[in-house]
């Protein structure tokens, strides 16, 4: 059976020859890849492979030493995180960051206020602004029924859903998810990534995520990128990566590539 013809559409994210060193440590060395609209792409590798450095260059926390990062054809390499966010890049982090004393709805409304260029003031209640848009986002992530609860009392899995709603507030074309299932129970991991995959498919958002749980990777990634010691080791469909001898050698003894934890 012949392979499907490649899509003519330009990728949402195109990374070419990306590199970053810290002194004599070459954290990322000449990495290139793309992420297409509506696709879930996993970026994996052993500790020290360069995943976090790569992610932080994409998000603007680090400036590349060389290379190109293009978002829908526009260069974003070296821009500040705020500028990249305004161009349509959402991000979730390994540790959730919400306002614990505010309600679920108010947390999302704060993100919407920021996206609209508004300035929050204690004299103007956040709950009075963008209420309908906040409700739509909460419905999208399955948190509308908990809209009036304070984030500080939520279960961790629910906090992750709120964080996802916040990340979607700027209507991103690209969503970066750094260890999205860290600290979650197995059932919660499956539910969160299935939700993210559905949103990506329905809205056309491109998703790039890092993940240590290979069950999550192989269950939800359309494509997998493998880094090792800062270099691109392999890239391709999940099943091909699972069977790749070089990838198996990198993870030798861990059991992760064969689907374990």
JOUR-V731656 format. One record per residue. SS is DSSP state (H for helix, E for strand, L for the rest). OMEGA is omega as a letter, one per 20 degrees, with the letter a starting at -180 (none if undefined). Layout:
# JOUR-V731656
SS;OMEGA / SS;OMEGA
This chain:
# JOUR-V731656
L;a / L;r / L;r / L;r / L;r / L;a / L;r / L;a / L;r / L;r / L;r / L;r / E;r / E;a / E;a / E;r / E;a / E;a / E;r / E;r / E;r / E;a / L;r / L;a / E;r / E;a / E;r / E;a / E;r / E;a / E;r / E;r / E;r / E;r / E;a / L;r / L;r / L;a / L;r / E;a / E;a / E;r / E;a / E;r / L;r / L;r / L;a / L;a / L;a / L;a / H;a / H;r / H;r / H;r / H;a / H;r / H;r / H;a / H;r / L;r / L;r / L;r / L;r / L;r / L;r / E;r / E;a / E;r / E;a / E;r / E;a / L;r / L;a / E;a / E;r / L;a / L;r / L;r / L;r / L;a / H;a / H;r / H;r / H;r / H;a / H;r / L;r / L;r / E;r / E;a / E;r / E;a / L;a / L;r / L;a / L;r / L;r / L;r / L;a / L;a / L;r / L;r / E;r / H;a / H;a / H;r / H;r / H;r / H;r / H;r / H;r / H;r / H;r / H;r / H;a / L;r / L;a / L;r / L;a / L;r / E;r / L;a / L;r / E;a / L;r / H;a / H;r / H;a / L;r / L;a / H;a / H;r / H;r / H;r / H;r / H;r / H;r / H;r / H;a / H;a / L;r / L;a / L;a / H;a / H;r / H;a / L;a / L;r / L;r / E;a / H;a / H;a / H;a / L;r / L;a / H;r / H;r / H;r / H;r / H;r / H;r / H;r / H;r / H;r / H;r / H;a / H;a / L;a / L;r / L;r / L;a / L;r / L;a / E;r / E;r / E;a / E;a / E;a / L;a / L;a / L;a / L;r / L;a / L;r / L;a / H;a / H;r / H;r / H;a / H;a / H;a / H;a / H;r / H;r / H;a / H;r / H;r / H;r / H;r / H;a / H;a / H;a / H;a / L;r / L;r / E;a / E;r / E;a / E;r / E;a / L;r / L;a / L;a / H;r / H;r / H;a / H;a / H;r / H;a / H;a / L;r / L;a / E;a / E;r / E;a / E;r / E;r / E;a / L;r / L;a / E;r / E;a / E;a / E;r / E;r / E;r / E;a / H;a / H;r / H;r / H;r / H;a / H;a / L;a / H;r / H;r / H;r / H;r / H;r / H;a / L;a / L;r / L;a / L;a / L;a / L;a / L;r / L;r / L;r / L;a / L;none
